[in-house]
Each structure stands twice: as C-alpha cells, then as structure tokens.
Amino acid sequence: MRKRNSNIETIFDSPPDVEVIFEFNGTRKYPTHDGYRPTHLVTENYLTSGLHRYYDVIEVPTDGRAKGTITFLSPDAYPACLWEGKRISIQEGAKIVGYATIIKIFNPVLKSVTGCTDME
C-alpha cells in the first residue's frame, strides 16, 4: 500500500476562502450535502471547483437556502475577483443549480480592492 505524503495539502485540508449564503434554484434532483463540490463562475470567464461546508445543516433541499463556506481550488489563479455582496453561480457543468452571495472574504488573495462589477 502506498503511503500518503503528509506534506501535500488537499482542498479538504485548506481553510475556507469565503463565507456565503447559498441559494439553490430547484433544478437538482437531490439535496446537496456538506462536502458538495460543484463549480463556481468566479469571474466572467473563469469556472473553478469549490468545497461547500454548511453551518448547522447536513443537507440543503434542492430549492433551499443555507449559510456556510466555500474553499476554492487554486484561488491564486484568479486573484482580486471577489467582494462582499457579489453573487456567483453554482454550476454542474453548464447547468446553474444555484447562487452563492459572498458575505465575508477570508482569503485576502481573492478580495477585490476596487469592487469590480464584472458579473453582478
């Protein structure tokens, strides 16, 4: 059996990048669960994966709302693209299954200093 290199950090080991309010639009067949990893359109042309963690619930109904966090994959690739109040899509492929509204940014790499409005 191969031993895991303890120096490698995964998305599961990383701290969250943002705190958000999740709003699902009813297009999924099943509820989402803590640990769900859809893609998010963080800029007009950049789709990235992210790990959802929900506060106080294990699952969110297909048309439900929840508060929680997202840990993005490789946030250094899209710096300064988020601001509080920005609404980003939650996607499964090309299908939008909901939106996440940013309420707090933990990762300073992602915080926009200008509050751009490329996707509001």
Order of alpha helices (4+ residues) and beta strands (2+ residues): beta-beta-beta-beta-beta-beta-beta-beta
